[in-house]
């Protein structure tokens, strides 16, 4: 299996990617859930995510034989018109840097390319982070959202029977395919509807 620099599999096609309105397709599953949550917070707390943004790009790192994390659809570039590569924080105010640092502390599976390697538009699944770590954060995000819909469950990051049952019940109540997968349509409903569990 060919992997990108952070150890996630290079995607030859978009088959395993899920759509995202701001950055286009992102690797489906827990990576999508975590990245989409980060992008919502970024958009609300840091700045609008404009058209000069993207995720999937099946390419190698410039000047290297290694595959870019964009090739595994586990990295996003945000507003490259504002934050060109070359310095740590180009285009971000001191206040935004403070807010971003605090925001990223809530997403420890992510790494910001600015401080890491002078690529301030770039955010990625951190090298060395395991699938289990990403899944745990994604499950925590799902559980918190299900809580707001009135489901009684513990926010423990463990995808057990109670969480799965709540998700299935939510999907059925929303007229969604009850497949137990929290993909883009389910997340859209989780974020926009105010239906409370019966
Ligand atoms: Zn990038």
Boltz pocket constraint, residues with backbone or C-beta under 6 A from the ligand:
constraints:
  - pocket:
      binder: B
      contacts: [[A, 70], [A, 75], [A, 76], [A, 77], [A, 121], [A, 122], [A, 123]]
      max_distance: 6.0
